[in-house]
Structure formats: C-alpha cells, structure tokens
C-alpha cells in the first residue's frame, strides 16, 4: 500500500495556535523557545479522510506530528483482516524510527481530514543537538504510547467484550478531553465505525453492536451517529477495568509535579454538554 501524503497540498501550521501543543512534541516549550524546532520543519502535510499517512512496507522519512484530525495505526493480514493498533489524536508523533533502513510494519490512515507538522529524517540529528529537550520529549512520548499498547494487548487477551469496548471508549474520551484543559466535556464526535471499534478490540461488528446496546441500556454510555456521550462515568470506569496509570499522562497537565495520581474521581463527570 502506498501512502497518499506525499502528493498532498501543504500550508503552514501556526505554532502559537497549534492544538497539538497541549500533548505533542512541543508541549514543554515556552513562546520564546517554540520557534526553534520550527526551523527544522519541512512543508506541513495535509490529507483527506481515508488516505494513508504511511503505508505498510514504506521507509520512514521523518516524524509526522499530528496537529489536526484523527488517524488509525493498523496492520493487515494476508487474508485482508485488519487489526487497529492505536488511534492517534492531535499531538501524536508518528513515524519515529532511528534505523534509517527500517521499513514500516504498520500503516497509518486518516480517519478525518488531517494535518501534520513534518520534520525530515535528515533534520532530526541537528535538531536534537541544538535542542536536547526534544530527544527527552520524544522518549517520553514513545514510552507513554508503549505503555498504552501494553494495556491494549492485555485488554484483548484477558478482558471480556464488554470490558474491551468500555476501556477503548474511556481511553479515547480521556485523551480527547485532555486537549481542552479547564473545560468539562461529556460528549465528543468519535470518527469511528463499529467495524473500526471491532478491529481495535478483536471483536466482530455484530458483537460490538450488541455491547454498545447493552452499555446504553445500562445507562453507561451512548454511541450513535458517531457521537459518544458518557452517561455514567463512574460505572464506565468500573466496567472498563483499566489501570488508571495508563491514562495518567493525559489526566495530569505536563509539569504539574512528579506524582501521577489517577482514579475514577479524576475522569470526566457529567457537566455542561459540548457540541461536537
């Protein structure tokens, strides 16, 4: 599969207005330092929903910092079956690979129209030399996403269908909510089909549909017309059986102390509805 991003149009992303600054590569930078990594950027990349950022078997040509939209990282089996490995939200760093000869073993597809701040591979070494904080930030992001991937593996291998779907919905809601610090959000537009949820949780679309209907019947969540509404956050946390430390990086604000405390009380409570 060949990615489409190389032929997409490009236009500059304003660093000061970038939504990815909350959780992304530049989250730790003050206004006077922020322009530093911008000097190492190439033209920003844009692509439409359904296009691939990276295709399976391609070489890594740099870092794609997602600044707008949602993407899905996936693998394909020989018979066409798909496993979704991870969902990327604004702030996700995609394509980092120190080995210049490595090829992708996964694909990355835009679920919505998406925009990326792109740093070519040739610029990474001089960027890190001039700004070593970037290297530490990259390491932190990779470690965070690895821990989340371990949580996904545990969920698929050991959790019930109800627990798997609940954990995924809780995770995505918490990660989305972290992009709007200080706002109380109880609804979001989730650009996922039941088939995609099934590919992420190892379930069939029919099984996902049944679980979603049960969660709605029990007054826990409502997911329809690609809108997710949390009806009972405490029950959702109980059903999901997720280790709260997996979501701690999205719950706390960066730089607010060393402790990572997370629990049901830190997750979204019913509040003012935010239209998606």
Secondary structure as UniProt FT lines:
FT   HELIX           5..7
FT   HELIX           15..17
FT   HELIX           19..21
FT   TURN            22..23
FT   TURN            25..28
FT   HELIX           31..38
FT   TURN            39..40
FT   STRAND          45..47
FT   TURN            49..50
FT   STRAND          52..54
FT   TURN            56..57
FT   STRAND          62..68
FT   STRAND          71..76
FT   TURN            78..79
FT   STRAND          82..88
FT   TURN            90..91
FT   STRAND          93..94
FT   TURN            100..101
FT   STRAND          107..110
FT   STRAND          114..120
FT   HELIX           121..130
FT   HELIX           132..158
FT   HELIX           161..177
FT   TURN            178..179
FT   TURN            181..182
FT   STRAND          187..189
FT   HELIX           194..201
FT   HELIX           205..217
FT   TURN            218..219
FT   STRAND          221..224
FT   TURN            225..226
FT   STRAND          227..230
FT   HELIX           233..240
FT   HELIX           244..251
FT   TURN            254..255
FT   HELIX           264..266
//
